[in-house]
Each structure stands twice: as structure tokens, then as C-alpha cells.
Amino acid sequence: MKKELRVAAYAVCVRDGQVLLARWVAGDGTKRWTLPGGGMDHGEEPVDTVVREVEEETGYLAEPTALLGIDSIRRGWLRRLGTPGDFQGLRVIYEARITGGALRNETDGSTDLAAWHPLDAVPELARVGLVDIGLDLWRERPPVGRSRLADPSIG
């Protein structure tokens, strides 16, 4: 079985009661909101990854201000020729503040739109689970950096 590990870094940027999100376009064309961020390049530090990814996806310059936590997901999938694969995603989640730049959409990337959304409107958005996990970490600040949403058996 082919095993794959992807390490990525994401930002929770909240200001004036709004959160910055990027709209991710899946391979099948489905569009859902996510936290700005993405995969680390080999040799890159996670804190540098989140700064680069926020700028690529939103046009903003961001300064990470706190490490909120780390989330891990695991999924099986079928590879070409029908052989099974085992994917694990390790997601480093930072709080960040916007320090410059201007809001714009990413071109030729995995997202097609960037926008601020009122925090109370997030539950109505078509979004990936990472948004809820990131906002939970931002609100709760758990000492071990693990969202209660990451484990359905916890509260």
C-alpha cells in the first residue's frame, strides 16, 4: 500500500469580527471555503509556508502571531490501477494578522477566490472541516493544540 504524508500550514486571520477565507476548487470542480494556506516545500519552515501561502492565495502579507495547534487527518484512497493508498495530512495552524498587501484572488492555483466573512456567517458557508477546526483552536486555545473537533469522542 502506497503511503503519502503531506505537511501544510494554514492561517486563521480574524479582524473586526470577520475571518479571511480562500475558496478551494477540488479536482471535480467542487468549491468550498478553507483557511488560506497549503503545502510546505521541502526544506521550508512551517511559519514561512503560511506567510507564502497567505500571500499567494489572498494577496495579503501576513505575520503569524501564535501557533494555535496541529491537526492530523487520515484517508484511504484508490490509486491508479485500483491499488489502495493511505494519505495522512499534518496541518500546522497559526493565528496571523494582516500587515500589508491588498485582497486579490489567486490565479492558476488551487483557490479561485479570497474574501472576508463575518464569523457568525461561517456555519452557512460551504466549507471544509479545517475552517471549523481552525476557528475552534482560535477560540479555545487548547493547551496541547488539538481541537475538540478533531476527535468526535471529545465534547
C-alpha positions as CSV (number, residue, x, y, z in Angstrom):
1,M,0.0,0.0,0.0
2,K,1.3,3.4,-1.0
3,K,1.6,5.8,1.9
4,E,1.7,9.6,1.5
5,L,2.3,12.3,4.1
6,R,1.6,16.0,3.3
7,V,2.6,18.7,5.7
8,A,0.8,22.0,5.3
9,A,0.5,25.3,7.2
10,Y,-2.7,27.5,7.5
11,A,-3.7,30.8,8.9
12,V,-6.6,31.9,11.0
13,C,-6.9,35.7,10.2
14,V,-9.7,37.4,12.2
15,R,-10.3,41.1,12.3
16,D,-13.3,43.2,13.0
17,G,-15.5,40.1,13.5
18,Q,-14.6,38.6,10.1
19,V,-12.4,35.7,9.1
20,L,-10.3,35.6,5.9
21,L,-11.0,32.5,3.8
22,A,-10.0,31.3,0.4
23,R,-12.3,29.2,-1.9
24,W,-10.7,25.9,-2.7
25,V,-11.5,24.2,-6.0
26,A,-11.4,20.4,-5.8
27,G,-10.4,18.2,-8.7
28,D,-14.0,17.5,-9.5
29,G,-14.8,21.3,-9.7
30,T,-16.5,21.4,-6.2
31,K,-15.8,24.7,-4.5
32,R,-15.6,25.1,-0.7
33,W,-14.1,27.7,1.6
34,T,-10.9,26.9,3.5
35,L,-8.3,28.7,5.6
36,P,-5.6,30.3,3.5
37,G,-2.6,28.0,3.5
38,G,-1.1,25.0,1.8
39,G,1.6,22.5,1.4
40,M,5.2,23.0,2.6
41,D,8.0,22.9,0.1
42,H,10.9,20.6,1.0
43,G,13.3,22.4,3.4
44,E,10.8,25.2,4.1
45,E,9.9,26.2,7.7
46,P,6.1,26.0,8.5
47,V,6.0,29.6,9.6
48,D,7.5,30.6,6.2
49,T,5.0,28.3,4.4
50,V,2.0,30.1,6.0
51,V,3.3,33.5,5.1
52,R,3.9,32.5,1.5
53,E,0.6,30.7,1.1
54,V,-1.5,33.6,2.5
55,E,0.1,35.9,0.1
56,E,-0.3,33.5,-2.9
57,E,-4.0,32.9,-2.1
58,T,-5.2,36.3,-0.9
59,G,-2.6,39.0,-1.8
60,Y,-2.1,39.9,1.8
61,L,1.2,40.0,3.7
62,A,0.6,38.1,7.0
63,E,2.5,37.9,10.3
64,P,2.0,34.8,12.3
65,T,1.3,35.8,15.9
66,A,0.7,32.4,17.6
67,L,0.8,28.7,16.9
68,L,-2.7,27.5,17.5
69,G,-2.3,23.8,17.0
70,I,-1.7,20.9,14.8
71,D,-4.4,18.8,13.1
72,S,-3.9,15.4,11.5
73,I,-6.3,13.8,9.1
74,R,-6.0,10.3,7.5
75,R,-7.8,9.0,4.5
76,G,-7.7,5.9,2.3
77,W,-8.0,6.2,-1.5
78,L,-7.7,4.2,-4.6
79,R,-4.7,4.9,-6.7
80,R,-4.3,4.3,-10.5
81,L,-4.9,0.7,-11.4
82,G,-7.1,0.4,-8.3
83,T,-4.4,-0.2,-5.7
84,P,-5.1,1.3,-2.3
85,G,-3.3,4.2,-0.8
86,D,-3.1,5.7,2.7
87,F,-2.9,9.5,3.0
88,Q,-2.1,11.5,6.1
89,G,-2.3,15.3,6.2
90,L,-0.5,17.1,9.0
91,R,-1.8,20.7,9.2
92,V,0.0,23.3,11.3
93,I,-2.4,26.1,12.2
94,Y,-1.3,29.6,13.1
95,E,-3.1,32.8,14.1
96,A,-1.9,35.6,11.9
97,R,-2.5,39.3,11.4
98,I,-2.6,41.1,8.1
99,T,0.3,43.6,7.8
100,G,0.1,44.8,4.2
101,G,-0.8,43.9,0.7
102,A,-4.3,44.1,-0.9
103,L,-7.0,41.5,-1.2
104,R,-7.0,39.7,-4.6
105,N,-7.8,36.3,-5.9
106,E,-5.2,33.6,-6.7
107,T,-4.7,32.8,-10.4
108,D,-3.6,29.4,-11.6
109,G,-3.7,27.9,-8.1
110,S,-5.9,25.6,-6.0
111,T,-8.1,28.5,-5.0
112,D,-10.1,30.9,-7.1
113,L,-11.5,33.5,-4.6
114,A,-10.5,35.2,-1.4
115,A,-12.9,37.1,0.9
116,W,-13.6,38.2,4.4
117,H,-16.7,36.5,6.0
118,P,-18.5,37.5,9.2
119,L,-17.7,34.9,11.9
120,D,-21.4,34.3,12.5
121,A,-22.0,33.6,8.8
122,V,-19.4,30.8,8.6
123,P,-21.8,28.0,9.6
124,E,-23.8,28.8,6.5
125,L,-20.8,28.6,4.1
126,A,-19.9,25.5,2.0
127,R,-16.6,24.9,3.7
128,V,-14.0,22.2,4.5
129,G,-13.7,20.9,8.1
130,L,-10.4,22.7,8.5
131,V,-12.3,26.0,8.9
132,D,-14.2,24.8,11.9
133,I,-11.1,23.2,13.4
134,G,-9.0,26.4,12.9
135,L,-11.7,28.6,14.4
136,D,-12.2,26.2,17.4
137,L,-8.4,26.4,18.0
138,W,-8.5,30.2,17.8
139,R,-11.5,30.5,20.2
140,E,-10.5,27.8,22.7
141,R,-6.7,27.9,22.7
142,P,-6.3,24.3,24.0
143,P,-3.0,23.7,25.9
144,V,-2.0,20.8,23.7
145,G,-3.0,22.5,20.4
146,R,-5.6,19.9,19.5
147,S,-9.2,20.9,18.6
148,R,-12.0,19.0,20.2
149,L,-13.5,18.8,16.7
150,A,-10.6,16.6,15.6
151,D,-11.9,13.8,17.8
152,P,-15.7,13.1,17.7
153,S,-15.4,11.4,21.1
154,I,-14.4,14.7,22.8
155,G,-17.2,17.1,23.9
